[in-house]
């Protein structure tokens, strides 16, 4: 986990769109809360 004041950038490319196919969520999914909701 990042320490206070540190920033962390994670980029994931869903090339086969399995997130969209299985869940109906269209990308991009941006932000912490949106990613938690999509999980």
trRosetta pair geometry for C-beta under 8 A, 3 or more apart (Angstrom, degrees):
i j d omega theta_ij theta_ji phi_ij phi_ji
2 6 4.0 -147 -175 92 101 110
2 7 6.7 54 -164 -107 158 7
2 8 4.6 -147 -58 -23 132 116
3 6 4.7 77 55 0 73 124
14 17 5.8 94 130 -91 106 35
14 18 6.6 -129 -168 36 109 71
14 19 5.1 -57 -138 11 162 114
14 20 7.3 139 120 -8 141 93
14 27 6.0 165 39 -40 126 157
17 20 4.3 -36 -177 40 95 118
17 21 5.7 99 121 -25 87 96
17 27 7.7 -135 -121 8 79 119
18 21 5.5 -54 -137 42 36 111
18 22 5.6 21 168 -8 71 114
19 22 6.5 -64 -136 45 19 98
19 23 5.8 -31 -179 30 60 117
19 25 5.7 -55 152 69 97 105
19 27 6.6 76 82 -52 131 110
19 29 7.4 -93 154 -20 156 130
19 38 6.8 16 -164 179 124 121
20 23 7.0 -73 -117 57 14 78
20 24 6.9 36 -167 -129 52 13
20 25 6.2 -113 -100 74 53 53
20 26 5.7 50 -117 -102 111 50
20 27 6.5 -89 -58 -9 109 89
23 38 6.9 108 119 -158 164 76
25 29 6.6 26 149 -75 128 116
25 38 5.2 145 162 -124 174 101
29 34 5.0 -174 -172 134 81 110
29 35 5.5 115 138 -86 119 65
29 38 4.9 -30 -130 -28 153 159
30 34 5.9 36 66 56 41 151
31 34 4.5 82 66 14 94 108
31 35 6.7 -164 90 -8 47 89
32 35 5.9 -64 -152 38 27 109
32 36 6.4 24 155 -17 65 107
33 36 5.7 -54 -146 37 33 111
33 37 6.3 34 154 -19 66 105
34 37 5.7 -53 -147 37 31 112
34 38 6.3 29 153 -18 64 108
35 38 5.6 -55 -143 39 32 110
35 39 6.4 40 155 -31 64 102
36 39 5.7 -47 -148 22 32 115
